[in-house]
Amino acid sequence: MFLHHFETGTKNPTTLIFLHGGSLGGWMWRPHVDHLTKFHCIIPDLPEHRGSIHRGIFSIPNAAEHMAEIIRKKAHGNRAHVIGLDLGGQVALQLSATAPDLVESILVSGVCTKPSITLKWMSYLHKWILPIKHHDWIIRAKMDQWGIPMKHFEEVRKDIIMQDWRSSIRISRENLEFQLPDITSRRKFPPLLAIAGEREGVSIQQSLIDLCASYPGSRTYFVRRAKHNWPLEKPALFSKTVSSWIEGNPLPEILIAANPR
């Protein structure tokens, strides 16, 4: 079953796939495609999110299989640069391990490999939060915590209301249980750029160390004064980072190297 998605620049030769964060939707990447008009951009909704809300159960391996299907059927040359935020970044890393021949490069931001809370605590949090998750003040508090500009309130509210409690727990569990795929047996794997906001949680900042150690030749950076959802806060900067990475140009100076090479 094909995931809901939209495309821009279908005649452009270089394909980019954008994977959104957990509990959001592909809409978050719309401001970016306006800056990336020379690329073929594909923006799917992951299973149990927005337009793909009823298109299968979400798991990171399952979502990676869906991405492989989209690349084989839609990407020019059956290869794509994969860009992912948070949960989408985890899917991108999984895809690069299971189908590296389909991936030109990976750019991920805000990926956690070191959960900040246990699954036990997550269950307690969901028990109390889920019954009131649709309240506007809860949504605004979440947006402030995640660094999402309030102009996106209606989109975020729609995403949160659409997702039932079973989906929310399942997706959170996948996110918290994520472990970096084992690529030690691979002779070759796609180039990786991993980024975290300077104001992200410690667990995500520490995860950059894991990514640097696990992916030889990877590049890791912090974004000055940025929160978790800096792609939504600073779409022009994120788009510039994407195009610079893909074209082999210097990255914006606001990015601070975490592993100088």
N, C-alpha and C positions, 0 to 999 in steps of 0.2 A: 504494500500500500504506500503510494507516494505521499510524502509529507507536503502540507501546504507551504507554498513559497512564492516569492516574487523575484523578478529578474530585471536588471537594467543593462544597457550596453551590450546586447546579445551579439553584436557583430564585432566587438572588440576581441582581440586574440588571447588576452590574458584573463583567466577566470579566478575570481575571488569568492570564497564562501564565508559568510559571516554567521557566527553562532552566538545567540543571545545568552544572557545570564538566567539563572533559575528564577521561576515565577514571573518572568517578563515575556516578551515576544519579539519577533523579528522587527516589529515597528521601531525598536530602539536604534536600528541601523539606518533608517531612512534619511536622517540628516547627513549621514556620511556619504551616501551614494551621490549626493549633489556635488561633493568635492572630488569624487573618484570617477568622473565621466569617461576617462580613457580606458577603464577596465570593464570587463564583463562581471557583474556582481550578482550573486545568488544569495538570497536571504530566506532561509527556511524557518518555520516554527517547529521547535522540537516536540516530540510526542508529549501529550498531556499539557501542552501550552497553546494558548490562543487558537490559531486556525487549525492546529493539529490536535486539538483537545480530545478528540475521539478517534485518533489514529494510532491506536496501540498503547501499550503500557510503557512508561519510560524506564529505561535503564541506560547506563552509559554505553555498554557494549551494543545494545540494540540501536541506540541513537547513532553510534559510529557506523553501523551497517547501513542505516538509512542514508548517511552522508556519502558512503561509498557508492550507493546506488545512484544518488543524484549526480555525483561526479562522473560516473561511467556514462550516464545518459545525457548530461547537460554540459559538462565542462569541455572546453576546446582542448583537443589532444588527450582527453580523458585524464587530465591532471588539473589541480587547483591549488592556489595558496589558501590556507585555512586560517581564519581569524576568529578567536573565541574569547569571550569574557566569562570568568567564573566557571559556572557549570558548562558553558559552551567551550571554554578552554580545556576542561577535562575531557570532553568528547573529542576535541581536536587532537589531544595527546593520545587518546585511545586509538583514533583513526590512524594516526601516524605509525603506531606500532603494529596494527593488524593489516593495514593496506598501504604501506609506505610508497608503493609504486604509483599511487594516485595523488600523492601530496608533494607539491613543489616546495613549500615551506610552511612553517607554523608561526603564528604570532598570537600569544596568549597574554591575558592580563587578569590579575586578581585570582589566580588559581591557587587553591589551598590543597596541600598534601599533608598538612598537620592540623587536624581538626581542633578547634578551640574549645569545643564542648563535647561531652560524651553522648552517645546515643541515649543513655538513660536520662540525662538532663534534657535532651531534645524532646523526648516523649512527654516530660512534665511541661515543658514550654508550650508544646502543641496543644496539650490538654486545656491550658488556660487561654492561649491566644486565639486558637481557631474559632471558637464560638463568637468572638468579637472582631475577627480580622477584617470584616467589611466596614467597620466604623471609620468614618473619615479621619478622626484624630489618630487612630492606630495606623492608618495608611500614611498619613503625613509624617508620623514619627518614624515609620520604617523608611520612608523616602529620605528623611533627614539623616538617618543613620547610614543609609547606603550611599548618600551623596547624589541623589537623583533630583534634578531641578524641579521645583513645584509646577512648572508649566506643563509637565508630563503627568499631572495628577490623574486626569481622567483615563489615560491609557493604563497607568499602573492600577488604578481602581478596577478597571475592567478585567485586567489579568488576574487580580487577586480574587475577585468575585467568581470568575469562571471556574477556578480550580477548586475541586472539592477536597475535603480533609484527607481522604485516602491518598489522593495524588500528591498533596502537599507533604505528607509524611514520607511517602515513597521517594519523592524527588530529594527531600532533605537527607534521607538515609543514603541515597546514592552519592550525594555530594560529600557527606561526612565520612563515608567509608572508602572514598576513592583512594587508590594507591597508584603510584606511577607504574605504567606498564614496564615489564622487563624487556629491555632492548639489547641486553649484553650479547646475545647471539647474532645480532644484526651487524653486517659489515658496513652497511650504509643506511643512514636515516636522514630525513629532511632537516634542513637548517631550522633552528629554533631561536626566536626572540621572545623572551619572557619579561613581563613588566609588572610592577606593582606601584600603586599610589604611595607617596611618602607618608600619607596619613591613614594607611590601611592598618588592620590589626596585625599584631605580632606574628600570628600563625601564618598569615599570607606572606609577610615579609621574609619569614624564615623559610617558607616554601621555595623561595628563589634559590636558596642554597642547595636544596634537593635537586631542583631542575638543573642548576649549573653542574652539579656533580654527576647527574645521571645522563646528561646529554653533552658529551664532549664537543667542544666547539660552539656551544650555545652562547648567546649574549643575553645578559640580564641587566635590567635598569629599573631605577625608581623615577617616578615623575614628581617633581618638586610641588609641594603644597597640594597634592591631589588625593582625593578620596577613592573609594572602591570603584564607583561608577564614573570615573573621569572621562570615559568615552562619551557619556551623555552630557557631562558638564562642559567639556571642551572638544566638541566634534571636529572642529577645524584642525586642532592639534593632533587628535587621534588619526584623522584622515591623512595628515601630513606624515605622521609616523608610519602608517601603512604603506603609502606610496614610496617613501624613502627606503624602507626596508626591502620592498619588492624590487625596486630599481637599483639597489646597491648604492644609494646616496647616503651622505652623513645624516644621522638622526637629529631631530630638533635638539637644541642645546639645553632645553629645560629637562631633558632626560639625563639622569646621573647614572653612570655605569656602576653596577653592583659588583661586577667581576671584570675589572679593566684587563684588556688583552692587547 
